[in-house]
Amino acid sequence: MKTVITGGNGFIGSHLVKLLVSNGRQVIVAGSFASGEDHLTQMGIKAERRTVDLMDYRDAQAAIKGAVIRRMKPA
């Protein structure tokens, strides 16, 4: 099962991606990657990256292709 993380290249998101990858999850990081920062590479995290405009419905659909969608229940 693949997990899609938006914002996974940022400071907080990259730590979440690192945790998921270290627990054996396949992770897709979806985002614009426009900041110029590359926390994933700096941290040595190997995750699939998909450059996507999440404001565009078709782009967002393409980004989540191959992933299982689960809705989180509020606490």
Predicted model as a PDB file, atoms N, CA, C, CB and O in Angstrom, pLDDT in the B-factor column:
MODEL        1                                                                  
ATOM      1  N   MET A   1       0.838  -1.168   0.000  1.00 74.00           N  
ATOM      2  CA  MET A   1       0.000   0.000   0.000  1.00 74.00           C  
ATOM      3  C   MET A   1       0.894   1.245   0.000  1.00 74.00           C  
ATOM      4  CB  MET A   1      -0.960  -0.010   1.217  1.00 74.00           C  
ATOM      5  O   MET A   1       1.872   1.320   0.744  1.00 74.00           O  
ATOM      6  N   LYS A   2       0.549   2.204  -0.833  1.00 85.00           N  
ATOM      7  CA  LYS A   2       1.299   3.449  -0.898  1.00 85.00           C  
ATOM      8  C   LYS A   2       0.562   4.531  -0.119  1.00 85.00           C  
ATOM      9  CB  LYS A   2       1.517   3.885  -2.364  1.00 85.00           C  
ATOM     10  O   LYS A   2      -0.668   4.586  -0.111  1.00 85.00           O  
ATOM     11  N   THR A   3       1.335   5.382   0.530  1.00 88.00           N  
ATOM     12  CA  THR A   3       0.792   6.495   1.295  1.00 88.00           C  
ATOM     13  C   THR A   3       1.189   7.787   0.604  1.00 88.00           C  
ATOM     14  CB  THR A   3       1.293   6.469   2.769  1.00 88.00           C  
ATOM     15  O   THR A   3       2.362   7.993   0.291  1.00 88.00           O  
ATOM     16  N   VAL A   4       0.214   8.663   0.364  1.00 89.00           N  
ATOM     17  CA  VAL A   4       0.489   9.958  -0.256  1.00 89.00           C  
ATOM     18  C   VAL A   4       0.576  11.013   0.842  1.00 89.00           C  
ATOM     19  CB  VAL A   4      -0.611  10.330  -1.305  1.00 89.00           C  
ATOM     20  O   VAL A   4      -0.320  11.131   1.679  1.00 89.00           O  
ATOM     21  N   ILE A   5       1.657  11.770   0.828  1.00 89.00           N  
ATOM     22  CA  ILE A   5       1.845  12.863   1.773  1.00 89.00           C  
ATOM     23  C   ILE A   5       1.985  14.153   0.983  1.00 89.00           C  
ATOM     24  CB  ILE A   5       3.090  12.622   2.687  1.00 89.00           C  
ATOM     25  O   ILE A   5       2.855  14.263   0.119  1.00 89.00           O  
ATOM     26  N   THR A   6       1.137  15.126   1.273  1.00 87.00           N  
ATOM     27  CA  THR A   6       1.316  16.455   0.678  1.00 87.00           C  
ATOM     28  C   THR A   6       2.132  17.273   1.672  1.00 87.00           C  
ATOM     29  CB  THR A   6      -0.078  17.153   0.351  1.00 87.00           C  
ATOM     30  O   THR A   6       1.966  17.144   2.885  1.00 87.00           O  
ATOM     31  N   GLY A   7       3.008  18.108   1.147  1.00 86.00           N  
ATOM     32  CA  GLY A   7       3.866  18.887   2.028  1.00 86.00           C  
ATOM     33  C   GLY A   7       4.976  18.046   2.634  1.00 86.00           C  
ATOM     34  O   GLY A   7       5.575  18.442   3.634  1.00 86.00           O  
ATOM     35  N   GLY A   8       5.256  16.908   2.052  1.00 87.00           N  
ATOM     36  CA  GLY A   8       6.242  15.983   2.608  1.00 87.00           C  
ATOM     37  C   GLY A   8       7.679  16.408   2.438  1.00 87.00           C  
ATOM     38  O   GLY A   8       8.577  15.763   2.979  1.00 87.00           O  
ATOM     39  N   ASN A   9       7.923  17.472   1.705  1.00 87.00           N  
ATOM     40  CA  ASN A   9       9.290  17.963   1.538  1.00 87.00           C  
ATOM     41  C   ASN A   9       9.606  19.084   2.524  1.00 87.00           C  
ATOM     42  CB  ASN A   9       9.505  18.452   0.107  1.00 87.00           C  
ATOM     43  O   ASN A   9      10.746  19.540   2.605  1.00 87.00           O  
ATOM     44  N   GLY A  10       8.606  19.524   3.268  1.00 86.00           N  
ATOM     45  CA  GLY A  10       8.829  20.569   4.274  1.00 86.00           C  
ATOM     46  C   GLY A  10       9.444  19.988   5.535  1.00 86.00           C  
ATOM     47  O   GLY A  10       9.703  18.787   5.609  1.00 86.00           O  
ATOM     48  N   PHE A  11       9.677  20.830   6.516  1.00 87.00           N  
ATOM     49  CA  PHE A  11      10.340  20.393   7.746  1.00 87.00           C  
ATOM     50  C   PHE A  11       9.527  19.323   8.473  1.00 87.00           C  
ATOM     51  CB  PHE A  11      10.575  21.587   8.672  1.00 87.00           C  
ATOM     52  O   PHE A  11      10.055  18.252   8.774  1.00 87.00           O  
ATOM     53  N   ILE A  12       8.270  19.590   8.755  1.00 89.00           N  
ATOM     54  CA  ILE A  12       7.443  18.637   9.502  1.00 89.00           C  
ATOM     55  C   ILE A  12       7.103  17.431   8.629  1.00 89.00           C  
ATOM     56  CB  ILE A  12       6.148  19.317  10.006  1.00 89.00           C  
ATOM     57  O   ILE A  12       7.216  16.288   9.072  1.00 89.00           O  
ATOM     58  N   GLY A  13       6.685  17.687   7.387  1.00 89.00           N  
ATOM     59  CA  GLY A  13       6.306  16.607   6.487  1.00 89.00           C  
ATOM     60  C   GLY A  13       7.438  15.630   6.224  1.00 89.00           C  
ATOM     61  O   GLY A  13       7.207  14.424   6.126  1.00 89.00           O  
ATOM     62  N   SER A  14       8.658  16.135   6.107  1.00 91.00           N  
ATOM     63  CA  SER A  14       9.799  15.248   5.841  1.00 91.00           C  
ATOM     64  C   SER A  14      10.045  14.305   7.010  1.00 91.00           C  
ATOM     65  CB  SER A  14      11.065  16.071   5.557  1.00 91.00           C  
ATOM     66  O   SER A  14      10.470  13.167   6.807  1.00 91.00           O  
ATOM     67  N   HIS A  15       9.784  14.760   8.224  1.00 92.00           N  
ATOM     68  CA  HIS A  15       9.937  13.875   9.379  1.00 92.00           C  
ATOM     69  C   HIS A  15       8.844  12.804   9.391  1.00 92.00           C  
ATOM     70  CB  HIS A  15       9.900  14.689  10.689  1.00 92.00           C  
ATOM     71  O   HIS A  15       9.095  11.665   9.785  1.00 92.00           O  
ATOM     72  N   LEU A  16       7.644  13.163   8.963  1.00 92.00           N  
ATOM     73  CA  LEU A  16       6.572  12.182   8.838  1.00 92.00           C  
ATOM     74  C   LEU A  16       6.925  11.140   7.773  1.00 92.00           C  
ATOM     75  CB  LEU A  16       5.239  12.880   8.489  1.00 92.00           C  
ATOM     76  O   LEU A  16       6.744   9.941   7.985  1.00 92.00           O  
ATOM     77  N   VAL A  17       7.427  11.605   6.632  1.00 93.00           N  
ATOM     78  CA  VAL A  17       7.838  10.689   5.560  1.00 93.00           C  
ATOM     79  C   VAL A  17       8.943   9.758   6.065  1.00 93.00           C  
ATOM     80  CB  VAL A  17       8.327  11.484   4.312  1.00 93.00           C  
ATOM     81  O   VAL A  17       8.916   8.557   5.797  1.00 93.00           O  
ATOM     82  N   LYS A  18       9.898  10.305   6.785  1.00 94.00           N  
ATOM     83  CA  LYS A  18      10.991   9.495   7.324  1.00 94.00           C  
ATOM     84  C   LYS A  18      10.452   8.389   8.238  1.00 94.00           C  
ATOM     85  CB  LYS A  18      11.987  10.383   8.096  1.00 94.00           C  
ATOM     86  O   LYS A  18      10.896   7.244   8.154  1.00 94.00           O  
ATOM     87  N   LEU A  19       9.511   8.725   9.094  1.00 93.00           N  
ATOM     88  CA  LEU A  19       8.912   7.750  10.001  1.00 93.00           C  
ATOM     89  C   LEU A  19       8.188   6.650   9.221  1.00 93.00           C  
ATOM     90  CB  LEU A  19       7.938   8.445  10.965  1.00 93.00           C  
ATOM     91  O   LEU A  19       8.350   5.466   9.514  1.00 93.00           O  
ATOM     92  N   LEU A  20       7.395   7.047   8.232  1.00 92.00           N  
ATOM     93  CA  LEU A  20       6.649   6.061   7.449  1.00 92.00           C  
ATOM     94  C   LEU A  20       7.588   5.135   6.676  1.00 92.00           C  
ATOM     95  CB  LEU A  20       5.696   6.765   6.480  1.00 92.00           C  
ATOM     96  O   LEU A  20       7.387   3.920   6.656  1.00 92.00           O  
ATOM     97  N   VAL A  21       8.615   5.709   6.037  1.00 94.00           N  
ATOM     98  CA  VAL A  21       9.571   4.907   5.268  1.00 94.00           C  
ATOM     99  C   VAL A  21      10.321   3.943   6.195  1.00 94.00           C  
ATOM    100  CB  VAL A  21      10.573   5.824   4.515  1.00 94.00           C  
ATOM    101  O   VAL A  21      10.550   2.786   5.843  1.00 94.00           O  
ATOM    102  N   SER A  22      10.698   4.428   7.373  1.00 94.00           N  
ATOM    103  CA  SER A  22      11.430   3.572   8.307  1.00 94.00           C  
ATOM    104  C   SER A  22      10.555   2.425   8.830  1.00 94.00           C  
ATOM    105  CB  SER A  22      11.954   4.406   9.481  1.00 94.00           C  
ATOM    106  O   SER A  22      11.068   1.415   9.311  1.00 94.00           O  
ATOM    107  N   ASN A  23       9.226   2.592   8.728  1.00 92.00           N  
ATOM    108  CA  ASN A  23       8.298   1.523   9.118  1.00 92.00           C  
ATOM    109  C   ASN A  23       7.869   0.676   7.934  1.00 92.00           C  
ATOM    110  CB  ASN A  23       7.073   2.111   9.789  1.00 92.00           C  
ATOM    111  O   ASN A  23       6.913  -0.093   8.032  1.00 92.00           O  
ATOM    112  N   GLY A  24       8.570   0.813   6.810  1.00 92.00           N  
ATOM    113  CA  GLY A  24       8.343  -0.051   5.667  1.00 92.00           C  
ATOM    114  C   GLY A  24       7.256   0.394   4.703  1.00 92.00           C  
ATOM    115  O   GLY A  24       6.891  -0.361   3.803  1.00 92.00           O  
ATOM    116  N   ARG A  25       6.737   1.588   4.869  1.00 90.00           N  
ATOM    117  CA  ARG A  25       5.690   2.079   3.966  1.00 90.00           C  
ATOM    118  C   ARG A  25       6.293   2.599   2.672  1.00 90.00           C  
ATOM    119  CB  ARG A  25       4.866   3.183   4.642  1.00 90.00           C  
ATOM    120  O   ARG A  25       7.398   3.142   2.662  1.00 90.00           O  
ATOM    121  N   GLN A  26       5.555   2.428   1.578  1.00 91.00           N  
ATOM    122  CA  GLN A  26       5.909   3.066   0.312  1.00 91.00           C  
ATOM    123  C   GLN A  26       5.244   4.440   0.349  1.00 91.00           C  
ATOM    124  CB  GLN A  26       5.441   2.202  -0.957  1.00 91.00           C  
ATOM    125  O   GLN A  26       4.034   4.543   0.550  1.00 91.00           O  
ATOM    126  N   VAL A  27       6.030   5.487   0.157  1.00 91.00           N  
ATOM    127  CA  VAL A  27       5.515   6.846   0.303  1.00 91.00           C  
ATOM    128  C   VAL A  27       5.647   7.619  -1.004  1.00 91.00           C  
ATOM    129  CB  VAL A  27       6.251   7.580   1.428  1.00 91.00           C  
ATOM    130  O   VAL A  27       6.690   7.598  -1.658  1.00 91.00           O  
ATOM    131  N   ILE A  28       4.565   8.300  -1.365  1.00 90.00           N  
ATOM    132  CA  ILE A  28       4.559   9.240  -2.482  1.00 90.00           C  
ATOM    133  C   ILE A  28       4.469  10.634  -1.881  1.00 90.00           C  
ATOM    134  CB  ILE A  28       3.367   8.960  -3.485  1.00 90.00           C  
ATOM    135  O   ILE A  28       3.529  10.936  -1.147  1.00 90.00           O  
ATOM    136  N   VAL A  29       5.434  11.478  -2.187  1.00 91.00           N  
ATOM    137  CA  VAL A  29       5.404  12.864  -1.720  1.00 91.00           C  
ATOM    138  C   VAL A  29       4.904  13.720  -2.873  1.00 91.00           C  
ATOM    139  CB  VAL A  29       6.823  13.345  -1.220  1.00 91.00           C  
ATOM    140  O   VAL A  29       5.559  13.816  -3.911  1.00 91.00           O  
ATOM    141  N   ALA A  30       3.749  14.337  -2.692  1.00 89.00           N  
ATOM    142  CA  ALA A  30       3.126  15.146  -3.741  1.00 89.00           C  
ATOM    143  C   ALA A  30       3.177  16.617  -3.349  1.00 89.00           C  
ATOM    144  CB  ALA A  30       1.660  14.698  -3.990  1.00 89.00           C  
ATOM    145  O   ALA A  30       2.823  16.985  -2.229  1.00 89.00           O  
ATOM    146  N   GLY A  31       3.618  17.445  -4.276  1.00 86.00           N  
ATOM    147  CA  GLY A  31       3.666  18.875  -4.005  1.00 86.00           C  
ATOM    148  C   GLY A  31       4.336  19.627  -5.128  1.00 86.00           C  
ATOM    149  O   GLY A  31       4.693  19.055  -6.158  1.00 86.00           O  
ATOM    150  N   SER A  32       4.502  20.915  -4.917  1.00 85.00           N  
ATOM    151  CA  SER A  32       5.093  21.763  -5.957  1.00 85.00           C  
ATOM    152  C   SER A  32       6.616  21.771  -5.906  1.00 85.00           C  
ATOM    153  CB  SER A  32       4.574  23.181  -5.827  1.00 85.00           C  
ATOM    154  O   SER A  32       7.268  22.018  -6.920  1.00 85.00           O  
ATOM    155  N   PHE A  33       7.187  21.504  -4.736  1.00 83.00           N  
ATOM    156  CA  PHE A  33       8.642  21.531  -4.544  1.00 83.00           C  
ATOM    157  C   PHE A  33       9.228  22.885  -4.960  1.00 83.00           C  
ATOM    158  CB  PHE A  33       9.310  20.396  -5.350  1.00 83.00           C  
ATOM    159  O   PHE A  33      10.369  22.962  -5.417  1.00 83.00           O  
ATOM    160  N   ALA A  34       8.442  23.939  -4.799  1.00 82.00           N  
ATOM    161  CA  ALA A  34       8.824  25.275  -5.266  1.00 82.00           C  
ATOM    162  C   ALA A  34       9.738  26.019  -4.303  1.00 82.00           C  
ATOM    163  CB  ALA A  34       7.594  26.096  -5.505  1.00 82.00           C  
ATOM    164  O   ALA A  34      10.362  27.006  -4.694  1.00 82.00           O  
ATOM    165  N   SER A  35       9.832  25.574  -3.065  1.00 79.00           N  
ATOM    166  CA  SER A  35      10.592  26.332  -2.066  1.00 79.00           C  
ATOM    167  C   SER A  35      12.094  26.313  -2.318  1.00 79.00           C  
ATOM    168  CB  SER A  35      10.312  25.786  -0.690  1.00 79.00           C  
ATOM    169  O   SER A  35      12.826  27.180  -1.841  1.00 79.00           O  
ATOM    170  N   GLY A  36      12.542  25.316  -3.073  1.00 76.00           N  
ATOM    171  CA  GLY A  36      13.980  25.202  -3.305  1.00 76.00           C  
ATOM    172  C   GLY A  36      14.672  24.368  -2.234  1.00 76.00           C  
ATOM    173  O   GLY A  36      15.778  23.874  -2.455  1.00 76.00           O  
ATOM    174  N   GLU A  37      14.042  24.208  -1.090  1.00 77.00           N  
ATOM    175  CA  GLU A  37      14.578  23.356  -0.029  1.00 77.00           C  
ATOM    176  C   GLU A  37      14.311  21.902  -0.400  1.00 77.00           C  
ATOM    177  CB  GLU A  37      13.945  23.707   1.361  1.00 77.00           C  
ATOM    178  O   GLU A  37      13.273  21.589  -0.983  1.00 77.00           O  
ATOM    179  N   ASP A  38      15.235  21.023  -0.067  1.00 83.00           N  
ATOM    180  CA  ASP A  38      15.028  19.602  -0.318  1.00 83.00           C  
ATOM    181  C   ASP A  38      15.359  18.826   0.947  1.00 83.00           C  
ATOM    182  CB  ASP A  38      15.892  19.111  -1.513  1.00 83.00           C  
ATOM    183  O   ASP A  38      16.421  18.214   1.062  1.00 83.00           O  
ATOM    184  N   HIS A  39      14.429  18.866   1.892  1.00 87.00           N  
ATOM    185  CA  HIS A  39      14.640  18.192   3.175  1.00 87.00           C  
ATOM    186  C   HIS A  39      14.767  16.689   3.006  1.00 87.00           C  
ATOM    187  CB  HIS A  39      13.502  18.505   4.130  1.00 87.00           C  
ATOM    188  O   HIS A  39      15.509  16.046   3.748  1.00 87.00           O  
ATOM    189  N   LEU A  40      14.052  16.117   2.038  1.00 89.00           N  
ATOM    190  CA  LEU A  40      14.105  14.664   1.846  1.00 89.00           C  
ATOM    191  C   LEU A  40      15.511  14.205   1.492  1.00 89.00           C  
ATOM    192  CB  LEU A  40      13.127  14.232   0.752  1.00 89.00           C  
ATOM    193  O   LEU A  40      16.020  13.247   2.074  1.00 89.00           O  
ATOM    194  N   THR A  41      16.135  14.882   0.547  1.00 88.00           N  
ATOM    195  CA  THR A  41      17.496  14.521   0.143  1.00 88.00           C  
ATOM    196  C   THR A  41      18.476  14.794   1.275  1.00 88.00           C  
ATOM    197  CB  THR A  41      17.914  15.299  -1.122  1.00 88.00           C  
ATOM    198  O   THR A  41      19.364  13.983   1.539  1.00 88.00           O  
ATOM    199  N   GLN A  42      18.318  15.937   1.948  1.00 89.00           N  
ATOM    200  CA  GLN A  42      19.206  16.282   3.058  1.00 89.00           C  
ATOM    201  C   GLN A  42      19.162  15.234   4.162  1.00 89.00           C  
ATOM    202  CB  GLN A  42      18.834  17.645   3.624  1.00 89.00           C  
ATOM    203  O   GLN A  42      20.169  14.975   4.820  1.00 89.00           O  
ATOM    204  N   MET A  43      17.986  14.630   4.364  1.00 90.00           N  
ATOM    205  CA  MET A  43      17.825  13.629   5.412  1.00 90.00           C  
ATOM    206  C   MET A  43      18.090  12.213   4.908  1.00 90.00           C  
ATOM    207  CB  MET A  43      16.432  13.711   5.992  1.00 90.00           C  
ATOM    208  O   MET A  43      18.018  11.256   5.679  1.00 90.00           O  
ATOM    209  N   GLY A  44      18.397  12.076   3.613  1.00 91.00           N  
ATOM    210  CA  GLY A  44      18.690  10.762   3.045  1.00 91.00           C  
ATOM    211  C   GLY A  44      17.464   9.881   2.887  1.00 91.00           C  
ATOM    212  O   GLY A  44      17.571   8.655   2.922  1.00 91.00           O  
ATOM    213  N   ILE A  45      16.303  10.493   2.713  1.00 91.00           N  
ATOM    214  CA  ILE A  45      15.051   9.747   2.599  1.00 91.00           C  
ATOM    215  C   ILE A  45      14.786   9.412   1.141  1.00 91.00           C  
ATOM    216  CB  ILE A  45      13.872  10.551   3.194  1.00 91.00           C  
ATOM    217  O   ILE A  45      14.819  10.284   0.272  1.00 91.00           O  
ATOM    218  N   LYS A  46      14.524   8.148   0.888  1.00 88.00           N  
ATOM    219  CA  LYS A  46      14.190   7.712  -0.463  1.00 88.00           C  
ATOM    220  C   LYS A  46      12.681   7.516  -0.546  1.00 88.00           C  
ATOM    221  CB  LYS A  46      14.950   6.399  -0.840  1.00 88.00           C  
ATOM    222  O   LYS A  46      12.136   6.552  -0.008  1.00 88.00           O  
ATOM    223  N   ALA A  47      12.019   8.442  -1.225  1.00 90.00           N  
ATOM    224  CA  ALA A  47      10.568   8.371  -1.409  1.00 90.00           C  
ATOM    225  C   ALA A  47      10.255   8.867  -2.811  1.00 90.00           C  
ATOM    226  CB  ALA A  47       9.802   9.215  -0.323  1.00 90.00           C  
ATOM    227  O   ALA A  47      10.971   9.704  -3.361  1.00 90.00           O  
ATOM    228  N   GLU A  48       9.187   8.346  -3.376  1.00 91.00           N  
ATOM    229  CA  GLU A  48       8.760   8.785  -4.705  1.00 91.00           C  
ATOM    230  C   GLU A  48       8.232  10.208  -4.622  1.00 91.00           C  
ATOM    231  CB  GLU A  48       7.680   7.834  -5.286  1.00 91.00           C  
ATOM    232  O   GLU A  48       7.437  10.536  -3.741  1.00 91.00           O  
ATOM    233  N   ARG A  49       8.683  11.052  -5.550  1.00 90.00           N  
ATOM    234  CA  ARG A  49       8.233  12.445  -5.595  1.00 90.00           C  
ATOM    235  C   ARG A  49       7.357  12.644  -6.824  1.00 90.00           C  
ATOM    236  CB  ARG A  49       9.443  13.428  -5.614  1.00 90.00           C  
ATOM    237  O   ARG A  49       7.690  12.185  -7.917  1.00 90.00           O  
ATOM    238  N   ARG A  50       6.248  13.325  -6.639  1.00 89.00           N  
ATOM    239  CA  ARG A  50       5.383  13.688  -7.756  1.00 89.00           C  
ATOM    240  C   ARG A  50       5.119  15.180  -7.695  1.00 89.00           C  
ATOM    241  CB  ARG A  50       4.051  12.884  -7.727  1.00 89.00           C  
ATOM    242  O   ARG A  50       4.471  15.675  -6.772  1.00 89.00           O  
ATOM    243  N   THR A  51       5.634  15.896  -8.700  1.00 88.00           N  
ATOM    244  CA  THR A  51       5.395  17.332  -8.775  1.00 88.00           C  
ATOM    245  C   THR A  51       3.985  17.553  -9.281  1.00 88.00           C  
ATOM    246  CB  THR A  51       6.436  18.037  -9.694  1.00 88.00           C  
ATOM    247  O   THR A  51       3.612  17.066 -10.348  1.00 88.00           O  
ATOM    248  N   VAL A  52       3.200  18.296  -8.502  1.00 88.00           N  
ATOM    249  CA  VAL A  52       1.782  18.430  -8.797  1.00 88.00           C  
ATOM    250  C   VAL A  52       1.253  19.765  -8.267  1.00 88.00           C  
ATOM    251  CB  VAL A  52       0.992  17.255  -8.188  1.00 88.00           C  
ATOM    252  O   VAL A  52       1.702  20.260  -7.233  1.00 88.00           O  
ATOM    253  N   ASP A  53       0.301  20.330  -8.988  1.00 89.00           N  
ATOM    254  CA  ASP A  53      -0.437  21.496  -8.519  1.00 89.00           C  
ATOM    255  C   ASP A  53      -1.689  20.956  -7.845  1.00 89.00           C  
ATOM    256  CB  ASP A  53      -0.784  22.503  -9.700  1.00 89.00           C  
ATOM    257  O   ASP A  53      -2.641  20.572  -8.524  1.00 89.00           O  
ATOM    258  N   LEU A  54      -1.699  20.923  -6.522  1.00 86.00           N  
ATOM    259  CA  LEU A  54      -2.808  20.322  -5.792  1.00 86.00           C  
ATOM    260  C   LEU A  54      -4.094  21.132  -5.888  1.00 86.00           C  
ATOM    261  CB  LEU A  54      -2.432  20.151  -4.352  1.00 86.00           C  
ATOM    262  O   LEU A  54      -5.146  20.662  -5.454  1.00 86.00           O  
ATOM    263  N   MET A  55      -4.034  22.325  -6.439  1.00 90.00           N  
ATOM    264  CA  MET A  55      -5.237  23.123  -6.669  1.00 90.00           C  
ATOM    265  C   MET A  55      -5.930  22.705  -7.966  1.00 90.00           C  
ATOM    266  CB  MET A  55      -4.886  24.618  -6.713  1.00 90.00           C  
ATOM    267  O   MET A  55      -7.063  23.110  -8.226  1.00 90.00           O  
ATOM    268  N   ASP A  56      -5.252  21.902  -8.772  1.00 92.00           N  
ATOM    269  CA  ASP A  56      -5.799  21.410 -10.035  1.00 92.00           C  
ATOM    270  C   ASP A  56      -6.309  19.984  -9.815  1.00 92.00           C  
ATOM    271  CB  ASP A  56      -4.722  21.456 -11.180  1.00 92.00           C  
ATOM    272  O   ASP A  56      -5.533  19.084  -9.493  1.00 92.00           O  
ATOM    273  N   TYR A  57      -7.612  19.787  -9.989  1.00 90.00           N  
ATOM    274  CA  TYR A  57      -8.240  18.494  -9.698  1.00 90.00           C  
ATOM    275  C   TYR A  57      -7.587  17.339 -10.455  1.00 90.00           C  
ATOM    276  CB  TYR A  57      -9.717  18.550 -10.039  1.00 90.00           C  
ATOM    277  O   TYR A  57      -7.307  16.294  -9.869  1.00 90.00           O  
ATOM    278  N   ARG A  58      -7.348  17.518 -11.732  1.00 90.00           N  
ATOM    279  CA  ARG A  58      -6.754  16.426 -12.530  1.00 90.00           C  
ATOM    280  C   ARG A  58      -5.330  16.127 -12.098  1.00 90.00           C  
ATOM    281  CB  ARG A  58      -6.773  16.779 -14.019  1.00 90.00           C  
ATOM    282  O   ARG A  58      -4.920  14.967 -12.049  1.00 90.00           O  
ATOM    283  N   ASP A  59      -4.578  17.172 -11.785  1.00 87.00           N  
ATOM    284  CA  ASP A  59      -3.217  16.990 -11.288  1.00 87.00           C  
ATOM    285  C   ASP A  59      -3.242  16.212  -9.966  1.00 87.00           C  
ATOM    286  CB  ASP A  59      -2.515  18.363 -11.101  1.00 87.00           C  
ATOM    287  O   ASP A  59      -2.442  15.301  -9.752  1.00 87.00           O  
ATOM    288  N   ALA A  60      -4.165  16.588  -9.097  1.00 86.00           N  
ATOM    289  CA  ALA A  60      -4.271  15.924  -7.800  1.00 86.00           C  
ATOM    290  C   ALA A  60      -4.660  14.460  -7.978  1.00 86.00           C  
ATOM    291  CB  ALA A  60      -5.298  16.644  -6.906  1.00 86.00           C  
ATOM    292  O   ALA A  60      -4.128  13.589  -7.290  1.00 86.00           O  
ATOM    293  N   GLN A  61      -5.584  14.184  -8.898  1.00 87.00           N  
ATOM    294  CA  GLN A  61      -5.967  12.794  -9.179  1.00 87.00           C  
ATOM    295  C   GLN A  61      -4.768  11.982  -9.646  1.00 87.00           C  
ATOM    296  CB  GLN A  61      -7.079  12.744 -10.238  1.00 87.00           C  
ATOM    297  O   GLN A  61      -4.576  10.845  -9.215  1.00 87.00           O  
ATOM    298  N   ALA A  62      -3.966  12.564 -10.523  1.00 85.00           N  
ATOM    299  CA  ALA A  62      -2.784  11.869 -11.036  1.00 85.00           C  
ATOM    300  C   ALA A  62      -1.783  11.599  -9.911  1.00 85.00           C  
ATOM    301  CB  ALA A  62      -2.119  12.694 -12.154  1.00 85.00           C  
ATOM    302  O   ALA A  62      -1.109  10.569  -9.909  1.00 85.00           O  
ATOM    303  N   ALA A  63      -1.690  12.517  -8.967  1.00 81.00           N  
ATOM    304  CA  ALA A  63      -0.737  12.377  -7.863  1.00 81.00           C  
ATOM    305  C   ALA A  63      -1.072  11.209  -6.953  1.00 81.00           C  
ATOM    306  CB  ALA A  63      -0.692  13.649  -7.052  1.00 81.00           C  
ATOM    307  O   ALA A  63      -0.175  10.580  -6.392  1.00 81.00           O  
ATOM    308  N   ILE A  64      -2.356  10.916  -6.804  1.00 82.00           N  
ATOM    309  CA  ILE A  64      -2.746   9.853  -5.877  1.00 82.00           C  
ATOM    310  C   ILE A  64      -2.958   8.509  -6.570  1.00 82.00           C  
ATOM    311  CB  ILE A  64      -4.007  10.247  -5.150  1.00 82.00           C  
ATOM    312  O   ILE A  64      -3.342   7.527  -5.934  1.00 82.00           O  
ATOM    313  N   LYS A  65      -2.709   8.473  -7.864  1.00 82.00           N  
ATOM    314  CA  LYS A  65      -2.887   7.217  -8.599  1.00 82.00           C  
ATOM    315  C   LYS A  65      -1.991   6.136  -7.990  1.00 82.00           C  
ATOM    316  CB  LYS A  65      -2.563   7.409 -10.112  1.00 82.00           C  
ATOM    317  O   LYS A  65      -0.799   6.347  -7.771  1.00 82.00           O  
ATOM    318  N   GLY A  66      -2.582   4.998  -7.728  1.00 79.00           N  
ATOM    319  CA  GLY A  66      -1.829   3.886  -7.165  1.00 79.00           C  
ATOM    320  C   GLY A  66      -1.797   3.853  -5.648  1.00 79.00           C  
ATOM    321  O   GLY A  66      -1.178   2.969  -5.056  1.00 79.00           O  
ATOM    322  N   ALA A  67      -2.459   4.806  -5.020  1.00 79.00           N  
ATOM    323  CA  ALA A  67      -2.472   4.856  -3.558  1.00 79.00           C  
ATOM    324  C   ALA A  67      -3.857   4.488  -3.041  1.00 79.00           C  
ATOM    325  CB  ALA A  67      -2.059   6.259  -3.050  1.00 79.00           C  
ATOM    326  O   ALA A  67      -4.864   4.703  -3.717  1.00 79.00           O  
ATOM    327  N   VAL A  68      -3.893   3.941  -1.856  1.00 70.00           N  
ATOM    328  CA  VAL A  68      -5.154   3.642  -1.198  1.00 70.00           C  
ATOM    329  C   VAL A  68      -5.547   4.866  -0.388  1.00 70.00           C  
ATOM    330  CB  VAL A  68      -5.047   2.366  -0.295  1.00 70.00           C  
ATOM    331  O   VAL A  68      -4.739   5.401   0.371  1.00 70.00           O  
ATOM    332  N   ILE A  69      -6.781   5.304  -0.551  1.00 70.00           N  
ATOM    333  CA  ILE A  69      -7.250   6.492   0.152  1.00 70.00           C  
ATOM    334  C   ILE A  69      -8.018   6.063   1.393  1.00 70.00           C  
ATOM    335  CB  ILE A  69      -8.135   7.373  -0.769  1.00 70.00           C  
ATOM    336  O   ILE A  69      -8.971   5.287   1.316  1.00 70.00           O  
ATOM    337  N   ARG A  70      -7.594   6.572   2.520  1.00 67.00           N  
ATOM    338  CA  ARG A  70      -8.279   6.305   3.788  1.00 67.00           C  
ATOM    339  C   ARG A  70      -8.571   7.634   4.447  1.00 67.00           C  
ATOM    340  CB  ARG A  70      -7.426   5.387   4.728  1.00 67.00           C  
ATOM    341  O   ARG A  70      -7.720   8.522   4.497  1.00 67.00           O  
ATOM    342  N   ARG A  71      -9.754   7.756   4.939  1.00 65.00           N  
ATOM    343  CA  ARG A  71     -10.138   8.978   5.636  1.00 65.00           C  
ATOM    344  C   ARG A  71      -9.847   8.786   7.127  1.00 65.00           C  
ATOM    345  CB  ARG A  71     -11.653   9.325   5.391  1.00 65.00           C  
ATOM    346  O   ARG A  71     -10.242   7.789   7.732  1.00 65.00           O  
ATOM    347  N   MET A  72      -9.158   9.751   7.691  1.00 62.00           N  
ATOM    348  CA  MET A  72      -8.850   9.692   9.114  1.00 62.00           C  
ATOM    349  C   MET A  72     -10.079  10.123   9.895  1.00 62.00           C  
ATOM    350  CB  MET A  72      -7.626  10.584   9.465  1.00 62.00           C  
ATOM    351  O   MET A  72     -10.749  11.087   9.523  1.00 62.00           O  
ATOM    352  N   LYS A  73     -10.372   9.427  10.957  1.00 65.00           N  
ATOM    353  CA  LYS A  73     -11.500   9.784  11.815  1.00 65.00           C  
ATOM    354  C   LYS A  73     -11.033  10.788  12.859  1.00 65.00           C  
ATOM    355  CB  LYS A  73     -12.110   8.523  12.495  1.00 65.00           C  
ATOM    356  O   LYS A  73      -9.952  10.643  13.430  1.00 65.00           O  
ATOM    357  N   PRO A  74     -11.856  11.810  13.108  1.00 63.00           N  
ATOM    358  CA  PRO A  74     -11.481  12.787  14.145  1.00 63.00           C  
ATOM    359  C   PRO A  74     -11.357  12.111  15.509  1.00 63.00           C  
ATOM    360  CB  PRO A  74     -12.520  13.931  14.215  1.00 63.00           C  
ATOM    361  O   PRO A  74     -12.062  11.146  15.804  1.00 63.00           O  
ATOM    362  N   ALA A  75     -10.487  12.613  16.300  1.00 57.00           N  
ATOM    363  CA  ALA A  75     -10.284  12.043  17.650  1.00 57.00           C  
ATOM    364  C   ALA A  75     -11.443  12.365  18.564  1.00 57.00           C  
ATOM    365  CB  ALA A  75      -8.985  12.565  18.270  1.00 57.00           C  
ATOM    366  O   ALA A  75     -11.439  11.967  19.729  1.00 57.00           O  
TER     367      ALA A  75                                                      
ENDMDL                                                                          
END                                                                             
